[in-house]
Amino acid sequence: MPVQTLSDTTIRDEAVNQYDVIIIGAGAAGRMCAATAARRGRTVLLLDNSRKVGKKILMSGGGRCNFTNRHVEAGNYISQNPHFCKSALKRYTQWDFIALVERYRIAYHERDHGQLFCNESARQILDMLLAECDQPGVTLRTGCEVLEISHAAEYRLNTSQGDFGSASLVVATGGLSIPSMGSSGFGYAIARQFGLNVLPQQAGLVPFTFSDRMKEVTTRLAGISLPVSMCTSGHAFSEQLLFTHRGLSGPVVLQLSNYWHAGEPVTINLLPEMAADEWLLNLKKTHPRGLLKNLLAKQLPKKLISELIMLYWTEWSQRPVSEIPDQVLCQIAGQLNGWTLKPAGTEGYRTAEVTLGGVDTDELSSKTMESRRRPGLFFIGEVMDVTGHLGGFNFQWAWSSGYTAGQFV
C-alpha cells in the first residue's frame, strides 16, 4: 500500500502498533532512511511533531534547494572525529543523489564551488522524497508528539497518537537551528536518556552581530555585497560578504562562523586579488592628483569607502594621493588587505542554518549509525556531531547518513 499519512485529527483507538523501524523526524535524513529501509522490506513508522513537514527543505537555497555539491569530501565537515563521516559519504555519494534527482527529471544547475540547485523549486526535492516513501511499509504520522520512550525487549513509544513499538529506533530530529520551524533539543534528550554522550552545541552557518560603532556602520552599509577573503583562528574563506542592519552576513561569514569563538577578532581582506600597498604606491605615481576616495572607488563600493575614511583616514580624504606619505599609504593598504573587527556575537539559532556539536560520534558506528552501547538505536543527520560547510554538504550528510542507517535497521 502507499504511504499512509495520519494526523492527530485521525487518531484511532488501538493497542501498541508494531513496526520493524520507527523514525522520529520526517525531514531530509528521516525520509531517506524510511525509503531505504522500506525497500529492504521493513515496515516503517515515520513520526513528526509538525503537521507540515519538509519546511527546511522548502526554504533552503533561497527556495531552490542546494541539494548537494559536486565536490564532497570529509574535509567539508566539522566533527570531533573528522574521520567518522567517511564511511557513510562513500556508501551513498553525491553522485547517487544526483542520479536520483535525474531519475525524477528534476532540472538543476551548478553555481560557484560545485553547488547544485533546482532550476525551479525546492518543492521538487520534497516531492521526490515523498514519492520515494510512497511504497509498501511506510506510514507517516504528522502532528505526532512523542511523550515517552522506553526500552526492554523493544523500543516503546508513547505518543499523542497512541503507543508504538519497534526493534529499531532512528532519531532524525535535527538540531537547534531555526526554532520557529519546530527544531528543539529532543534528539539530544533521547541520547542522554539512553546514556550516550552529547557534545556542547552552538549555532553554525550564522551571521555576525556587533554592539560597538561597527553596528552603526553596518546599518548604513546594509545591502552592500562584495567578494572578500575572511579569516580567523587559522581558517580562511573567499566568498561574498554582505553588510546587514545587524552586522555581517553572506557566504564568507556563514562559512567562517563555524570556526569562530566568542571574543575572537575576524580579519577581512577587502582586496583579495591584489597587494594593496603596491597598488596604492603605483597609483601615487600614475595618478598623483587623484583623491584617495576616488582612487579606491575603482575597486570598492563608494559607500564603503566613505565609511572607511570616516573611521580611519579622515585627515587624508581631501588631499591628493601625491601628498600622502608612502608610510601612510602602506598603513591604509594594510587595513584594506587586513581589516580587523571583533564581532559581539552571532544571530544565534534564530537564523543559524545548522547546529554544531550534538551526539558524540564516538558513541556510534560509522558504518551503520547505530549506538555502540544501545543495540537498535540509530542517530542520523544534524542531531549528530557532524556539520558541513555551506554549499549542499549538510543535505548530502542527511542523504548519506539516512541511507546508511536504512541499510541496517
N, C-alpha and C positions, 0 to 999 in steps of 0.2 A: 504494500500500500504506500501511497505517497506520504510525505512528511505531514504529521498532524500538528496543528497549532492550536493550543488550548490556552485561553486567557483566564484570569481569575473570575470572570463572569460565567465560566462554563465548568465550574468545579463539580465533580461527581463524588458521591459517597462511595468510597472504595477502600478496601484494605490496603496493605502495603503492596505497591506495584513493583514488580521485579524487572530489572533490566540488566544486561551484561555490563553496561557502562552508563554512568551519569556524569555529565559535563556541566559545571557551573560557569556560566558566561557564554553568551552566544555571539561574541564578536568574531574578529578575524581568525584567531587561533582556535577558538572553540568550534567554529563551523568547519574549519579544515579538519580538525580532529574527528568530528562527528561523521563527516562524509567518508573519511579514510577508514574509520572503524566499521561503518555500515557496509562498505564494500567487502569487508572481510566476513560479513555475515553476522556481525554483532548487533544486538538490539541496543539502541542508544536513546537516552533521555537528555535533551539539551534544555537547560534551565536558564532563565534570565529574569532579573527583577524588574526590568524595564518592559513596558508594553510595546515600545518601538525600538527594535534592536538595529545595530549597524550604524548608529549616528556618527561615530568617529570615522567610519569608512566614508560616509557621505560628505563629511566636512573636509576630509583630507585633501591636500594638494589643491586648495582653492576650489574644491568641488570636482576636480578631475582625477583624484586619487593617484598619488605617486606610489604605485603598487609594488615596485621592486626596482632594482638597479642592475645594470649590466655587469658591474664590477664588484661583486660581493666576495668578501674575504674576511677572515677572523679579525684582521686589523681594523675593520669598520665597527667593531663592537667593544664596549667597555664592560668589564666584569672583573671581580676579584680573581677569578680563574679565567685568564684570557684564552685558554685552550678549550674550555667547555663547549663553546658553540660550534666547533669544527665538525663534529660528527653529524649533527643534525643538518648543518648547512650543506654537507656533502651528500647526505641521504636524500634531501629534497632541495634542489638547487634553484637559482633564479631562472634557469633555462626550463626547468619543469613547470614553473608557474607561468612563464611566458608561453609555453606550449599550451597550457590550459586556457589562457586568455585568447590565444589564436584559435583554439578549437571552438570557442564560443563566438568567434568572429568579431571580437571587440577591437576596434581600430585604436591604435596607440601611437605615441610619438616619443622621441628621445630629446631631453633637454641637456643642460650642462652636466658634466661629470657622470654621464650614464644613467641619469634619472629617467624612468619611464612613466608616462601619464596617459590616461584615457583621452582620446580625441574629443569625446562628447561629455560623458558624465561619470562620476564615481558610482552612480546608481547601477551602472553596468557591472561593476565588480561585485556589488552586493547582490544583484540579481543572479549573477553567476554562482555565487556561494549558496544562495537559496536553492538554485537548481541542482547543485551538487548534493545538497542534503535532501532533495526530493526523491527519495528512494526508500525501499522497504527497510524497516527497522529504525528509522529516525523519528522521534517525537519531540516537537518543540513546544515548550510551555513558557509563555511570556507573562509578565506581571506576577512572577512567582518568587516569593521571598523565602529564602532558606532560614528557618528558625533555629534548627539544632542539627548537629551531625554527630553520630556515634559510630563505633566500630566494634564488632565482636567477630562473628563469622563472616560478616559482610559490612559494607558501609550502609548506614541507615540515615536517611534524611527526612526530618520533619519539616514540612513546608506549609505555606499558606494555601496550597492546593492539595494537601494530603501527604501521605508517607510513601517514600520510595526507597528501594534497596538495590544494591548492585555489588558485584565483586570488585569493580574498578571505579574509582572516583577521580575525575580530572578537574583541576582548578585552573580556570582560564578567565579569572575575574579582572585582569588588568591591574594597573597601578592606581596612583592617587591623582593623576593629571586630569584637568578639566572636570572637577566635581559636579558642575552643572549638568553634565551628561550622565551622571549616575555612578561615577567612579567612587570607590571607597577603599578602605583597608581590609576588606573582608577576607581576601585571599591570604593576607599575612596572618590574620587571626586564625584561619584554618591551619596554616602551617604551624603556628605556635601551639595550637590545641593538641597537635599530634607530635609535639616535641622537636620540630625542625627549627634550626637557627634561621633568623631573619635579620639581614643586614640593614643598617640605617638607610632611610630613604631621603631623597631630595629631588626638587624639581629639575628637570633636564630639558634641553632644547627650548630655552625660555629667554625672553628679553631682559636686559639690564635696566635698572632704575637708578636715579640719582636724587640726592637730597640737598646738595650744595648748589652753587651758582650754575653748575652744569645743567641742572633741571630747567632753569630759565632758558639757557642756550638751546638745549634740545627741543624745547617747546617752540621757540622761534624758528627752528630749522625743521620742524615736523613735516614729513613728506618728502624730504630730500634724500636721495639714494645715490650711492656711488660705489665703485669697486675698490676694495681696500684689502690689506693684509692685516690680520689682528692676532695678537699672541698673549699668552700668559703661562707661567709655570712650564715652559719648555714645549708648549703646544701652540701651533700656529695654523691658521686657515686663511685662504684667499677667496673671498666671496663678496656679495653686495652687502653694504652697510646701509641701514635705514634709520634716520632720526625720527623719533616719535614724541608725543606730548609727555610721555613718562620717562623716556630715556633713549636707549639704543636697541634696535632690533635688526631684522634682516638675517639672511642665512649665515653670515660670518659670525654674528653674535650668538645665534642659536647653537651653532657648532661649538663655539668656544665655551658656552655656558656649562657644557658637560664636564669641563675640566677646571672651571673657576671655583675658587674657595672664598668665602666671605672675608672681606678685608684686603683682598689682593688687588693690585692695580692691573689694568689691561693697557696694552700698547697698540696704537693704531698707526699703520703706515698708510698715509693718505695718497702717496705716490709710489705704489709698489713696483712700478715698472721702470723707475729711474732713481738715480742718485741725486737727490735734490740739491746737494751742495754744488756739484759740478754744473747742474742745470742753471742755478741762480748765478753762479760766478760767470758762466758763459753769457747769460743774459746781460750782465753788467757791462760786458764788452760789446755785445751786438745791439743792445737797446739801452744805452746809458741814460737817456732822458725818460725812460718809462717809469711809471709809478708802480710800486710793489703790488698793489691790489690789482692793477690792470694786467701785469705780467702773470700773476698767479691765476688770473681768470682764464688763461689759456689752458689750464689743466684741471681746475676745480670750480665748483659752483660758486657764483658770486656771493650768495648769502652766507655760505660757509666761510669764505674769505673775510667777509665783513666781521663775522663773529670772532674769528681767529685774531684779526687785527685789534679788535676791541679788547680781547683777552690778554694779548701778549705784545703786540707790535705797534701800539698807538703812536708812539713818537716818530715812527718811520713811515707812517701811512701817506703823508703828503709830500714826501721827499723823493726825488728821482733816485733810481737804484744806484746811480753812479756816486751818490753821496752817502750810501750805506756802507760802512766798513766791511771788509771781507769777513772779519771775525763775526760780525753781527749776522751777515748773510748765512754763514755756516751754522750759527745758532738757530736761525729761522729754519734752515734746511733740516736740522736735527729734529725740530718739532714736526715738520711735515712728514719726515720718514719715521718718527717715533713719538707720536702724540700720546702721552701717558695720562690716563684718567683712573679714578678709583670709584667704581660703582658702589652705591649704597646697598644694593641687593638685587634681587630679581623680582619679576612679577609673580613668582610662585606658581603653585599648582593651578591657579585660576586660568592661566594661559599656556602652561607648560605642555609640550607635545608628548613628553614621556616622563617616566619616573625612574630615577637612578636608584640602585640598590634593590632590595627585595629578598626573596627566598634564596638562601645561600646555596650556590650550585654544588658545593661540596656535599650537600645533603642528597643530591640527585645523581642518577646515572646519566651520563652524557649520551649514551646510546639509546635510552628508552624514555627519558624524562621522569622515571619512576623514583620515588623516595627509596633511599637505601635502607632506612630503618622501618618503613611502613609499607609493606607489600600492597600493591593495588592503588596506591595514592600517587597521582601524577600532577606535575605543575608545568604549564606551558605559557608562552607569550610574555607579556610585560610584567607579570607578577614575580618573575624570576629576576635574579641579579644578572641580567643581560640587557644592555641598552645599546641600540645602534646609533650611528651618526645620522644626521639629516640626509634624506635622499632616497627613501624607499627601503632602507635597511631594517627598520623596525617592522614593517609589514613582512619583509622576507623572513625575519625571525619568527613571526606569527605563523607563516605558512610552513616553515621548516620544522619548528618545534611541535606544531599541531599535527602535522603529517607523521612525524616520528612517534609521538605518543599513540597516534591512531593505529600504528602498526603493532603495538604491543598490549593495548588494553584488552 
